[in-house]
Amino acid sequence: MSPPPLKYYDIFAMKKRPEMVRLAVVQYAQEHGLRATARACGMSLRTVWKWVHRYDGTLESLRDRSRAPRRRPRRIPEALEKRIVSLRRQLPTWGAERLRQDFELPCSAKAIRRVLHGQGLIGRRRWKKHQRKQDLRALKQQWRLFQQLQVDTKDLWDIPNYAVPMERYRLPRYLYTAREVVSGMVFTAYARERALVYSRLFLDRLLKHLKACGVDLRQVTVQTDNGSEFIGSWQKKGPSGFTELIERKQGATHRTIPPRSPTFQSDVEAFHGRIEAELFDVEQFTSPTDFLQSAITYQLFFNYLRPNRSKGGRTPWQILHERDPTLSPQIGALPPLFLESLLPSVSSPTLPKPPQVFYHVWSSDMGRRSMSQEANSATLLSTIRNALICVGVHHDGLAEAVFPDRPGDRLNRAVIVAGILVVGFDVRRLALLNLHGMCSYRGGPGRPGRGRVDSGCGRMDQVATLAT
């Protein structure tokens, strides 16, 4: 006995709707019996019995039921799920591992990824891992510190989240970056134009800073591409002004990469991707001063607090300190600035000189005030000490300091860490401090609607131990 023939349309509809096939089986079983249906359809008797007894007259009863467990004893709390979803929506460029690491979420990256996937905030992960053709990370770790300094520029005007405030407040259009290859430490500056004069100003300031911090410039090689901001006009015979500055004035070496070889600048290009995703795609700048404070904050955060997974989960300062303890802790605290401010003929209110102290603190009843002070190499030590005193840390009694229980920002947190390293406090006593009021991401009273998120401060003790 065989089942009755079906029309082509019925077969086509059943292929995409399994419940229609099961309905035909149930109807045939009701007419011919269970055993006859099992033989005719090539099914087990148990399967025919299951669908016959599950059918209640509706197609819904013939659809597959969820096989997920009804009870999950190790499921993360609902409050934690809401926080994960909220953080992801505020920081759409943060991945699961970065969210877990930066905000110290008490669950694995896999659990965070599962929550985000359930809310439709990420797509299905591709399990095929990308295979690197040449992995030079192990080779680069054998180099000397500052053996190679990769320098490059980045267009900022094509970032969608940044384009509107850039035109509205006349913010910089280009980012000038130098990155030390071994540790990953970065130094940045900004300008409205990409020009040779700004590249010279940027490198002259940077190399003087490195020399003051104990770096032997004769061992430094500055590597750039063949852009006009580095080699000058293609018609010029002989070295450009950028090369002469590096080699004749500072005693370092300048080298250009082969044409059409962007992978030679992979370290600095990787930082450009990170700063776009973690700063320019997230922040909403309101003025040149606000932009500069955010840039200073992020550079301090990157150099002193942000672990780099490609370098063993260590920060750039940790790597520098392990390789050469004699280097000054001020080496990563060179603040970004607008390169136009270094030109003697420029005096525009839209291009303020950088607030050289890398913080702003809350005044008790007078609202919020911004503290600024010149932070060149001669006054940086006293500047950081004054910054710490302003936020309630006295170098004579660090263990007795208590931070106010109100929102601060990552800017305060970063300058405290940098200041502690520079001033030379006994960082093991940091555990006695109440730092919970100093750790939100650039939020606080008087700044409604800015969408800032709490960054957490659990890695403060880990950063502090690197100087002990």
C-alpha positions in Angstrom: 0.0 0.0 0.0 1.4 3.4 -0.9 0.3 6.9 0.0 -1.9 8.8 -2.5 -0.1 10.8 -5.1 0.4 14.5 -4.4 0.3 17.4 -6.8 3.4 19.3 -7.7 2.3 22.4 -5.9 1.6 20.4 -2.8 5.1 18.9 -2.9 6.7 22.3 -3.4 4.8 23.8 -0.5 5.7 20.9 1.8 9.4 21.3 1.1 9.5 24.7 2.8 6.9 23.9 5.4 7.6 20.6 7.2 4.3 20.8 9.1 2.4 20.3 5.8 4.2 16.9 5.3 3.3 15.9 8.8 -0.3 16.9 8.3 -0.4 14.6 5.2 1.0 11.8 7.3 -1.5 12.4 10.1 -4.4 12.4 7.7 -3.2 9.2 6.0 -2.8 7.6 9.4 -6.3 8.5 10.5 -7.6 6.8 7.4 -5.4 3.7 7.1 -3.9 3.2 10.6 -0.5 3.7 12.2 1.3 0.6 11.0 0.2 1.0 7.4 1.3 4.6 7.4 4.7 3.7 8.8 5.2 1.1 6.1 3.9 3.4 3.3 5.9 6.5 4.3 9.2 4.7 5.4 8.9 6.1 8.9 9.1 4.5 12.3 5.9 3.6 14.1 7.0 5.8 17.1 7.4 8.8 14.8 3.9 8.3 13.3 2.4 7.9 16.7 4.1 11.1 18.0 2.7 13.3 15.3 -0.8 11.7 15.4 -1.0 12.3 19.2 0.5 15.8 19.0 -2.0 16.9 16.3 -4.8 19.0 17.8 -6.4 20.3 14.6 -3.9 23.2 14.0 -0.7 23.4 12.0 1.0 25.0 15.1 0.9 21.7 16.9 2.9 20.0 14.0 5.8 22.4 14.1 9.1 21.7 15.8 9.3 22.5 19.5 12.2 24.2 21.0 14.8 21.8 22.3 16.4 24.4 24.6 16.5 23.3 28.3 13.6 24.6 30.3 15.9 25.5 33.2 19.5 26.8 33.0 21.0 27.0 36.5 24.2 28.7 35.2 22.4 31.4 33.2 23.8 34.9 33.9 21.4 37.2 35.8 18.9 39.3 34.0 20.5 42.6 35.3 23.8 41.6 33.9 22.2 40.8 30.5 20.6 44.3 30.5 23.9 45.9 31.3 25.7 44.0 28.5 23.0 45.1 26.0 23.2 48.7 27.2 27.0 48.8 26.9 26.9 47.4 23.4 24.3 49.9 22.2 26.4 52.8 23.6 29.6 51.4 22.3 28.7 49.6 19.0 32.4 49.1 18.0 33.3 47.2 21.2 33.5 43.4 20.8 32.6 40.8 23.5 36.2 40.5 24.7 36.7 44.2 24.9 33.5 44.7 26.8 34.4 42.0 29.3 37.9 43.4 29.8 37.2 47.2 30.0 34.1 46.9 32.1 35.1 43.8 34.2 31.9 42.0 33.4 31.7 38.8 35.6 31.1 36.4 32.7 33.0 35.0 29.8 33.3 36.6 26.4 31.4 33.6 25.0 28.4 34.4 27.3 28.5 38.0 26.3 28.6 37.0 22.6 25.6 34.7 23.2 23.6 37.6 24.9 24.4 40.0 22.0 23.5 37.4 19.4 20.2 36.8 21.1 19.4 40.5 21.0 20.4 40.8 17.4 23.3 43.1 18.1 25.9 40.9 16.4 25.7 38.4 13.5 26.6 34.8 13.5 30.3 34.3 14.1 32.5 32.8 11.4 34.4 30.0 12.9 37.0 29.7 10.2 40.0 31.5 11.7 42.0 33.8 9.4 45.5 32.4 8.7 48.2 35.0 8.7 50.7 34.7 5.8 53.5 36.2 7.8 53.3 36.7 11.6 56.2 39.0 12.5 55.1 39.7 16.1 57.7 37.3 17.6 60.4 38.8 15.5 59.6 42.3 16.4 59.7 41.5 20.1 63.4 40.7 19.7 64.1 44.2 18.5 65.5 47.0 20.8 63.2 49.5 22.3 62.7 52.4 19.8 64.6 50.6 17.2 61.8 51.5 14.8 59.3 54.3 15.1 56.5 54.1 12.5 55.1 57.5 11.5 52.0 58.0 9.4 48.9 60.3 9.0 45.2 59.4 9.0 42.3 61.1 7.3 39.6 62.0 9.8 37.2 63.9 7.6 35.8 60.6 6.1 34.6 59.3 9.5 30.8 59.6 9.5 30.4 60.3 13.3 33.1 62.9 13.2 32.4 64.7 9.9 29.6 67.0 11.3 31.3 68.3 14.4 34.5 68.7 12.4 32.9 71.2 10.1 30.8 72.8 12.8 33.7 73.5 15.2 36.6 73.5 12.7 38.2 70.5 14.2 41.3 68.9 12.8 41.1 66.9 9.5 44.2 64.8 9.9 45.9 62.8 12.6 49.7 62.6 12.9 50.8 59.4 14.6 54.1 57.8 15.7 54.1 54.3 17.2 57.0 52.5 18.8 56.9 48.9 17.4 58.1 46.8 20.3 55.9 48.2 23.1 53.1 49.7 20.9 53.3 53.1 22.7 51.8 55.9 20.6 52.3 59.7 20.2 49.8 61.8 18.4 49.1 65.3 17.1 46.4 66.9 14.9 46.2 69.5 12.1 43.8 70.9 9.6 46.2 70.1 6.7 48.6 67.4 5.7 51.8 69.2 5.1 55.6 68.8 5.4 55.8 71.7 7.9 53.4 69.9 10.3 55.3 66.6 10.0 58.5 68.4 10.9 56.9 70.2 13.9 55.5 66.8 15.1 58.7 64.9 14.8 60.9 67.7 16.3 58.7 67.9 19.4 58.5 64.1 19.7 62.2 63.4 19.3 63.1 66.1 21.9 60.7 64.5 24.3 62.2 61.1 23.8 65.7 62.4 24.3 64.7 64.1 27.5 63.2 60.8 28.7 66.5 58.9 28.2 66.1 57.5 24.7 69.3 57.3 22.6 68.2 58.9 19.3 71.2 57.4 17.5 69.5 54.0 17.8 66.1 55.2 16.5 64.9 54.6 13.0 61.9 56.7 11.8 59.9 54.8 9.2 57.4 56.6 6.9 55.7 56.1 3.6 56.4 58.1 0.5 53.8 60.8 1.1 54.6 64.4 0.3 54.2 65.3 4.0 57.4 63.3 4.6 59.5 63.4 1.4 58.4 66.8 0.1 58.1 67.4 -3.6 58.9 64.6 -6.0 60.9 67.1 -8.0 63.2 67.9 -5.1 66.7 66.6 -5.4 68.3 65.4 -2.2 66.7 64.8 1.2 63.6 66.6 2.3 63.4 69.0 5.2 61.8 66.2 7.2 64.7 63.9 6.6 67.3 66.6 7.4 65.5 67.3 10.7 65.6 63.7 11.8 69.2 62.8 10.7 71.1 66.1 10.9 69.4 67.9 13.8 68.3 65.0 16.0 70.8 62.3 15.0 68.2 59.6 14.2 67.7 57.7 10.9 64.9 58.2 8.4 63.8 55.3 6.2 60.9 55.2 3.7 59.0 52.0 2.8 58.8 50.6 -0.8 56.0 52.0 -2.9 52.6 50.3 -2.7 53.6 48.4 0.5 51.2 49.5 3.2 51.9 46.4 5.3 55.3 47.8 6.2 53.3 50.3 8.4 51.1 47.6 10.0 51.6 48.7 13.6 50.6 52.3 13.1 47.8 51.4 10.8 46.4 49.0 13.4 46.4 51.9 15.9 44.5 54.1 13.4 41.8 51.4 13.3 41.6 51.3 17.1 41.4 55.0 17.7 38.7 55.3 15.0 36.5 52.6 16.6 37.2 53.6 20.2 37.2 57.4 20.0 36.0 59.0 16.8 33.1 56.5 16.3 31.9 57.0 19.9 32.5 60.6 21.1 30.4 63.6 20.2 32.7 66.6 20.3 31.3 70.0 21.3 34.4 72.3 20.9 38.1 72.2 20.1 38.9 72.1 23.8 36.6 69.1 24.3 38.2 67.4 21.3 41.7 68.0 22.7 40.8 66.7 26.2 39.3 63.6 24.7 42.4 63.0 22.6 44.7 63.5 25.6 42.5 61.1 27.6 42.6 58.4 25.0 46.3 58.6 24.5 47.0 58.2 28.2 44.5 55.4 28.4 46.1 53.6 25.5 49.7 54.0 26.8 49.1 53.3 30.5 45.9 51.4 31.0 44.7 49.5 27.8 46.1 45.9 27.6 47.1 44.8 24.1 46.2 41.2 23.4 48.7 40.9 20.5 51.4 41.7 23.0 50.5 39.3 25.7 47.8 41.3 27.4 50.2 44.0 28.6 50.1 47.8 28.3 52.8 49.7 26.4 54.1 51.1 29.6 54.4 47.7 31.2 56.5 46.5 28.2 58.7 49.6 28.3 59.3 49.3 32.0 60.1 45.6 31.8 62.6 46.1 29.0 64.2 49.2 30.3 63.4 50.3 33.9 65.6 53.4 33.5 63.2 55.1 31.1 61.3 58.0 32.6 57.6 57.3 33.3 56.8 60.6 31.6 57.7 59.1 28.2 54.1 58.2 27.4 52.6 61.4 28.8 53.4 63.7 25.9 50.0 65.4 25.3 48.6 65.7 21.8 48.1 69.2 20.5 47.0 71.1 17.4 50.2 71.5 15.3 49.0 74.9 14.2 49.5 76.1 17.7 53.3 75.6 17.2 53.4 78.0 14.3 54.5 81.5 15.6 52.2 83.3 13.2 49.0 81.5 14.2 46.9 83.0 17.0 43.3 81.8 16.3 40.7 81.3 19.1 39.6 78.1 17.3 43.0 76.5 17.7 43.7 76.7 21.5 46.8 75.4 22.9 46.3 72.1 24.6 45.2 72.0 28.3 48.5 70.5 29.2 47.3 69.0 32.4 45.4 65.9 31.4 42.4 66.2 33.7 39.4 68.2 34.7 37.9 67.9 38.2 34.6 68.7 39.9 34.4 71.6 42.3 32.3 70.9 45.4 29.7 73.6 45.2 31.0 75.9 42.5 30.2 73.5 39.6 32.8 72.1 37.3 36.1 73.8 36.6 38.9 73.0 34.2 42.4 73.0 35.5 45.2 73.7 33.1 48.9 74.3 33.3 51.9 74.2 31.1 53.3 70.7 31.0 56.5 70.8 29.2 59.4 68.5 30.2 60.6 71.0 32.8 57.3 71.4 34.7 55.6 68.1 34.1 56.5 66.8 37.6 55.0 69.7 39.5 52.0 69.7 37.2 51.1 66.1 37.9 51.7 66.7 41.6 49.3 69.7 41.6 46.8 67.6 39.7 46.8 64.9 42.3 46.5 67.5 45.1 43.5 69.0 43.3 41.7 65.7 43.3 42.4 65.0 46.9 45.7 63.1 46.8 48.5 64.6 48.9 51.9 63.1 48.4 52.7 63.4 52.1 49.7 61.1 53.0 48.5 59.1 50.1 46.9 56.4 52.3 44.6 58.9 54.0 43.2 60.4 50.7 39.5 59.7 50.1 38.0 60.5 46.7 34.6 62.2 46.7 31.7 59.8 45.9 30.6 61.4 42.7 31.2 60.8 39.0 34.6 61.6 37.6 36.0 60.4 34.3 38.6 58.3 32.6 40.7 61.5 32.2 41.1 61.8 35.9 41.8 58.1 36.2 44.5 58.2 33.6 46.3 61.3 34.9 46.2 59.8 38.4 48.0 56.7 37.2 50.5 58.7 35.2 51.0 61.1 38.1 51.6 58.3 40.6 54.3 56.8 38.3 56.0 60.2 37.7 55.9 61.5 41.3 57.0 58.2 42.7 54.3 57.3 45.2 54.3 54.0 47.0 51.8 52.5 44.6 51.1 49.5 46.8 49.1 51.7 49.1 46.6 52.4 46.3 44.5 49.6 47.6 43.5 51.8 50.6 41.9 54.4 48.3 38.3 54.7 47.4 38.5 55.1 43.6 34.9 54.2 42.8 33.9 57.8 42.2 36.6 58.5 39.6 35.9 56.0 36.9 33.0 56.9 34.5 33.8 57.6 30.9 33.8 61.4 30.6 30.4 61.8 32.2 29.2 63.6 35.3 27.0 66.4 36.7 26.3 69.2 34.3 26.7 67.0 31.2 23.2 65.5 30.5 22.5 63.5 27.5 26.1 62.8 26.6 25.7 59.0 26.7 28.7 58.2 28.8 29.1 54.8 30.4 30.8 53.6 33.6 34.2 52.3 32.8 35.0 50.5 36.1 38.3 50.8 38.0 39.3 47.2 38.8 42.5 47.3 36.7 43.9 50.2 38.7 45.7 47.8 41.0 47.1 45.9 38.1 48.5 49.1 36.5 49.8 50.2 39.9 51.9 47.1 40.4 54.0 47.7 37.3 56.0 50.4 39.1 56.7 48.3 42.2 
